[in-house]
Amino acid sequence: MSQEEVVFGLGSTRIDELVAVAHGAPLRVAPEALAAVERTNLLLAGLAASGQQIYGLTTGVGDLYKVAGVQPDVAEVQLGMLRSHASGVGTPHDEPATRAIVAAIVRALSRGHSGIRPVLVTTLVEMLNRGVTPVAPSQGSVGYLTATAHIGLVAFGEGEAWFAGERLPAAAALERAGIAPLVPASREGHAMISGTYEITGIGALAVAGARALVDVADLAGAMSLEALRGNTRGYDPRLQALRPHPGQIETARRLNALLEHSEILAAHRDHRLQDALSLRCIPQVHGSVRDALAYVESVVQTEIDAVTDNPVFIVEDDELIALPGGNGHGAPRSRWRWTPSRSPSPRSARCRRPAPTASRTPPSADCPRSWHPVPPACRAS
């Protein structure tokens, strides 16, 4: 993975750039992005003093949004939000996953719509660049807020972190790395747990891994064609143009490039008229994966460039405006899952029937650890 410096600015950040940071590339936030962060932060105090009820700033959070008033101890309130959500259990995320999550946080906060100080952004960047990796459990009852709560605590000197191969109290890890822990200001705990940073960071790594696997699958397919003395007639560009799915066309192009100078295929060009489906349909099969992956990439790319905090703040005519909403919901990153029956009957594609008392299927041999929704059309089957 490239170790060239990655710069987060006000423009788009590519999946590959976030993945590079996850694997150790140094990160810098552009001055114009830090200026946008500072501008919003400087206007925040005036908005808080205006008397407006602003979720999480002049009110409580969750059901405590009904409780308005000036927060008596801002730092303690912000730390309390992180501590209450830092309830993760199980194996911590590995270093690339944790770094990807931190990079996703930096990317979102550096857009300048969260009201936090620039020093929070630069501290998180220094943690990445100096090798302070928070211990962030991968499981927890508050979903994708769990890891970010643990990560947020480390920036403020609480929790645990890895440094130079040792698992240490966060304060000790920061000290060894030469990073001063922060005292949180308004929104700086809340902003760490209001977005889809965990699923965005891990999603970016998954996309990069899937890309590599599809390319390897093409190579395995080309080698299989040679081993079985096949031919490339099924990969003819003229044939692909008559069913122009982008992934199919790209796969056929790659296979033709890999096999262009194959002496084995040249020697057995007329070994058989038509290869088995498993060989001549590689473009269609791998291509469908590529097309599905292209959709996933588009969603992850949108999430990387998105602001998923709540509330978000925008500046209009030098006035700061708070916009509460639901950008922090993970629905755009999810999809229905269903398990086909093992039976070879005509209804082999049906979904498993839900238990009588629930609309969800229990863990099965196909999916032993998951509870997954049953599409409505299948619930009555």
Residue pairs with C-beta under 8 A, 6 or more apart in sequence:
1 19
1 20
1 23
1 24
1 25
2 20
2 25
3 20
3 24
3 25
3 26
4 20
4 25
5 25
5 26
5 27
5 28
6 17
6 18
6 20
6 21
6 25
6 26
6 27
6 28
7 27
7 28
7 29
7 30
8 27
8 28
8 29
8 30
8 33
8 106
8 107
8 110
9 29
9 30
9 32
9 33
10 30
10 32
10 33
10 36
10 111
10 112
12 301
12 304
12 305
13 107
13 304
13 305
14 301
14 304
15 204
15 207
15 208
15 297
15 300
15 301
15 304
16 208
18 100
18 103
18 104
18 107
18 201
18 204
18 304
19 100
19 204
19 205
19 208
21 27
21 99
21 100
21 103
21 128
22 96
22 97
22 99
22 100
22 103
22 201
22 204
22 205
23 96
23 99
24 99
26 128
26 129
27 103
27 106
27 125
27 128
27 129
28 125
29 106
29 110
29 121
29 122
29 125
33 110
33 111
33 112
34 110
34 118
34 121
34 122
35 112
36 110
36 111
36 112
37 109
37 110
37 112
37 114
37 116
37 117
37 118
37 121
38 117
38 118
39 112
39 315
40 112
40 113
40 114
40 115
40 313
40 315
40 320
41 115
41 116
41 117
41 118
43 313
43 315
43 318
43 319
43 320
44 57
44 115
44 186
44 187
44 313
44 320
45 186
46 320
47 54
47 57
47 313
47 320
47 322
48 54
48 57
48 58
48 70
48 186
52 58
52 322
53 59
53 68
54 311
54 322
54 324
55 61
55 65
55 310
55 311
55 322
55 324
56 65
56 187
56 190
56 194
56 310
56 311
57 115
57 186
57 187
57 311
57 322
58 68
58 69
58 70
58 71
59 65
59 66
59 67
59 68
59 69
60 66
60 67
61 81
61 190
71 77
71 186
74 184
74 185
74 186
75 183
75 184
75 185
77 189
78 184
78 185
78 186
78 187
78 188
78 189
78 190
79 153
79 156
79 158
79 184
79 189
80 189
81 149
81 189
81 190
81 193
82 149
82 152
82 153
82 156
82 158
82 189
82 192
82 193
83 149
83 153
83 158
84 149
85 142
85 145
85 146
85 148
85 149
85 193
86 146
86 149
86 150
86 153
86 159
87 140
87 141
87 142
87 146
87 149
88 136
88 137
88 138
88 139
88 140
88 146
88 147
88 149
88 150
89 137
89 139
89 140
90 137
90 138
90 139
90 140
91 137
91 138
91 139
92 98
92 135
92 136
92 137
92 138
93 101
93 136
93 137
93 138
93 147
93 202
95 133
95 162
96 205
97 138
97 201
97 202
97 205
98 133
98 134
98 136
98 147
98 151
99 128
99 133
99 201
100 201
100 202
100 204
100 205
101 136
101 147
101 148
101 151
101 197
101 198
101 200
101 201
101 202
102 124
102 127
102 128
102 134
102 151
102 201
103 128
103 201
104 195
104 197
104 198
104 200
104 201
104 204
104 304
105 124
105 148
105 151
105 192
105 195
105 197
106 121
106 124
106 125
106 128
107 304
107 305
108 114
108 195
108 197
108 306
108 307
108 308
108 309
109 116
109 120
109 121
109 124
109 191
110 121
111 307
113 307
113 309
113 312
113 313
113 314
114 187
114 191
114 307
114 309
114 312
114 313
115 186
115 187
115 191
115 313
116 185
116 187
116 188
116 191
117 185
117 188
119 182
120 155
120 182
120 188
123 155
123 179
123 180
123 182
124 155
126 132
126 177
126 179
127 133
127 134
127 154
127 155
127 161
127 174
127 177
127 179
130 177
130 178
130 179
131 163
131 164
131 177
132 154
132 161
132 162
132 163
132 173
132 174
132 177
132 179
133 161
133 162
133 163
134 150
134 151
134 153
134 154
134 159
134 160
134 161
134 162
134 170
135 150
135 159
135 160
135 161
135 162
135 167
136 146
136 147
136 148
136 150
136 151
137 146
137 147
137 150
138 147
139 146
140 146
140 147
142 149
143 330
144 196
144 197
144 198
144 199
144 330
145 193
145 198
146 198
147 198
148 192
148 193
148 195
148 197
148 198
149 192
149 193
150 159
151 192
152 189
152 192
152 193
153 159
153 170
154 160
154 161
154 170
154 173
154 174
155 181
155 182
155 192
156 181
156 182
156 183
156 184
156 189
157 170
157 171
157 174
157 181
157 182
158 170
158 171
159 169
159 170
160 167
160 168
160 169
160 170
160 173
161 167
161 168
161 169
161 170
161 173
161 174
162 168
162 173
163 172
163 173
163 176
163 177
164 176
166 173
168 176
170 181
171 181
174 180
174 181
182 188
191 309
194 308
194 309
194 310
194 328
195 307
195 308
195 309
195 327
195 328
196 303
196 306
196 308
196 328
196 329
196 330
196 333
197 308
199 303
199 330
199 333
200 300
200 303
200 304
200 308
200 333
203 296
203 299
203 300
203 303
203 333
204 300
204 304
206 296
207 293
207 296
207 297
207 300
210 289
210 293
210 296
211 293
214 286
214 289
214 290
214 293
215 254
217 286
217 289
218 251
218 254
218 255
218 258
218 282
218 286
219 258
221 255
221 279
221 282
221 286
222 255
222 258
222 259
224 230
224 278
224 279
225 231
225 232
225 255
225 259
225 265
225 275
225 279
225 282
226 259
226 262
226 264
226 265
228 275
228 276
228 279
229 264
229 265
229 268
229 271
229 272
230 265
230 268
230 271
230 272
230 275
230 279
230 280
231 265
231 268
231 269
231 270
231 271
231 272
231 275
232 255
232 256
232 259
232 265
233 274
233 280
234 274
234 275
234 279
234 280
234 281
234 282
234 283
235 252
235 255
235 256
235 280
235 282
235 283
236 252
237 249
237 252
237 253
237 256
239 252
240 248
240 249
240 252
240 283
241 249
243 284
245 284
245 287
245 288
245 291
246 287
246 290
246 291
246 294
247 286
247 287
247 288
247 289
247 290
247 291
247 293
247 294
248 283
248 284
248 287
248 288
248 290
248 291
249 283
249 287
250 287
250 290
251 282
251 283
251 286
251 287
251 290
252 283
252 287
255 282
255 283
259 265
274 280
299 332
299 333
300 333
302 332
303 332
303 333
306 327
307 327
308 327
308 328
309 327
309 328
310 324
310 325
310 326
310 327
310 328
311 322
311 323
311 324
311 325
312 322
312 323
312 325
312 327
313 320
313 321
313 322
313 323
314 320
314 321
314 323
315 321
336 372
336 373
336 375
337 367
337 370
337 372
337 373
338 351
338 352
338 372
338 374
338 375
338 378
339 351
339 352
339 361
339 364
339 366
339 367
339 372
340 348
340 349
340 350
340 351
341 347
341 348
341 349
341 350
341 352
347 381
350 378
350 381
351 361
351 374
351 375
351 378
351 381
352 361
352 364
352 374
353 361
353 374
353 378
353 381
354 360
354 361
354 374
354 379
355 361
355 362
359 373
359 374
359 379
360 371
360 372
360 373
360 374
361 371
361 372
361 374
362 371
363 369
363 370
363 371
